[in-house]
Amino acid sequence: MTDPIRVLLVDDQALIRIGFRLVLEAEPDIVVVGEAGDGAAALAQTAALEPDVVLMDVRMPGMDGIAATAEIVRQHPSVRVLVLTTFDLDEYAFGAIRAGASGFLLKDAERTELVAAVRAVHRGDGALAPRATRALLDQLAPHLASAAPAPASDALAGLTERERDVFHAIAQGLSNIEIAERLFLSESTVKTHVGRVLAKLDARDRVHVVILAYEWGLAGTA
């Protein structure tokens, strides 16, 4: 058996943390290793407990979830952050994605959605509230375009032609199954290509690939 996914819960409301704990600990492959009530405590607990995934509220007193996410990603690059928000068009959630979160989920999501999101983030797939995906990308685009990143031609030079196809598909938000159908590949082959794309672009996960594509003006290309 593989080791369970270690989750740290961060929210300033104890009742919400209890609710999430009950949902997650009912799963055989997930264990809640700790809790924190603000961003500063989240940083300390991340260092002490080494979770795989941090379930992060964004609106908290003191250090908020955006600042905490940025620090966790900087200090612990292997840790994935999944942001929880009340509204699917919340500017705080967008800020957290920019800070390095691997996705965000609505607090009123069904338990199956929450569990699936934790597993997806842990795999490196990223997770976004479905209703918010397009709004997130549209809202990020003008800010990312002005970031003046390295030319895409340099960054993509190391990709094979097939890996570039996969890169563009990821940038459009396609799942592995959808990519497999589009490119006439098996899902296992797609997973291999996705892994290589992430490694070659030094991307944290699929969400990071989408952001890179927007920065390079390639998100809408095929």
Protein Blocks (a to p, Z undefined) as FASTA:
>chain_A
ZZddddddddfbfklmmmmmmmmmmpfkbccfbdcfbfklmmmmmmmnopabdcddfbdg
hjafklmmmmmmmmmmmbccddddfbfkbfklmmmmmnopabdcdfkbcfklmmmmmmmm
mnonopadfklmmmmmmmmmmmmmmnopadfklmmmmpcfklmmmmmmmmnopafklmmm
mnopafklmmmmmmmmmmmnopablmlmmmmmmmnopmmpZZ
